[in-house]
Amino acid sequence: MTLNSTLAAAAAALILATPMAHATGGSWICENQMDMDSDEARAISGSNNALYNILMKYRERWDTAYRMAQCEAYAEGRPYDISCLNDRRDWDAIKAMVPEEYFGMSNDALHPHSRAMESNREQNLAMISYCRDVGAIE
């Protein structure tokens, strides 16, 4: 073995043994991205499509808060779980976020409330940025 091939082999071994600088926490990606526990939301909302849409917006808010908490735990060295949330969401907590009076309102009466709900986009982007910055996700 020549000196150059020995050095190349040593460099390759060092690279493989060195911890990667990218995320080690995990991923929020699900095998089926379209399955967002729709059955649970449908069981709560029944045939009221506006209530279903409102529940799904609150699900997005719950997801963002949960993910942020997991990334904070990762950053602090505490136990964390960064993985697909399907079938792991706390639907009782999500339902509790919805104003109680919405559950007695008709589909038509809820439409203005659904349209008026602000987007969770900024909070979600902030969470993603934080999680990437601490290395919890790629």
N, C-alpha and C positions, 0 to 999 in steps of 0.2 A: 504494500500500500504506500503510495507516495505521500509526501507531506501535504500537498494540496488536497488530496482525497480524504486524508485523515482530518484535516481542518474542516472540510466540507461536511463530513459525517458528524464531527463534534458540534458544528454549528446547527445542523439539522436536529440533532438530539437535544441541544439546548433550547431551540425554538419549540420543539414538541413538549418539552418538560416545563416550559415557562407558562404560567397562567395567562390565559388570553385576557386582553384588556376590554373585550366586549362583555355584554351582559351575561350574568350567570344566574339571575333570579328566575327567569322563566318567560312565559309568553301567555297573553290573554287569548290567543288564537284558538278557536274551536274547530273541530273536525267539520262540523256543520255550522257555518257562520249564520245561516238563516234561522236556525233554531234558537230563539231567545226566550225559551220557556213560555212560548205562546199559549200552550195548553193551560198553564196556571193562570195567566192573565185572562184567558177566555173563560175559565171557571169562575173567576171573580166578577167579570163584567157581563157575563151572559151574552145576550144578543145585542147589547148596547155598544155599537161600534165606537161612538164618541168616548164612552167610558174606557173601552179597550185602548183607544189611542192615548188617552190621558194616563192610564196605567203604564203603558209602554214608555211614555215620557218620564214618568217617575222611576221606572226601572232604569232608564239611562242615568238618572241622577244618583240612584242607589249604587249602580255599577261604578260610577265615577268615584263616589265617596269610598266605597269598599276597596277599589283598586288603589286609591291614594293611601289608604290606611295600610294596605299590604306593602306598598313601596316604601312607606315610612318605616315599617317594621324591618324590611330588608335593609334599609340604610342604617338603622340602629342596631343591626345584628340580632334582632329578635326573630322568633319563628314567623314565617310568612307563607302564603300560599298564592303563588302567581300561576294560575292556570285557567282553563276554560270555566266560565261561571254557569254554564248550562246545568240545570238540575241542582245548583248549589245556592241559588238566590234565596234570600229571606223574604218571601212573598207577604208574610204578615207585616214585616217592617215597611215594605213597599206600599202595601194597602193602607197602612197607618199614615203614610205621607199624603195621601189623597184626602182633600177636604171631605168630611163626613157627609155633608149635604149632597155631594155629587152622586152618591149611591142611590138616592131616591129620585134623581132627575131623569127626564126622558132623553133620548138620543138627540132630538132637536134642541132641547134646552142646554145640553152640554156642548154642542158645537162651538159656540162663542168662547167658552172656557178653554176648550182644546186649542183653538186657533190663537188665543191670547197667551198661552204658555210660552215663556221665553225659552229660547234654545239653550241647551246645555253645552253648546259647542266650545265656548271660551274656557269653561271649567274643565272640560274633557281635554282640550289642548294643553292646558296648564298641567294637568295630571300626567299626560303622556310625556311632556317635556321634563317634569320632575323625575318620573320613573326612569327615563333614559339617562338623565344627568347622574343619578345615583347608581346606574348600572343594573337596575332591576329588570329592565327589558331592553331589547335592541331597538 
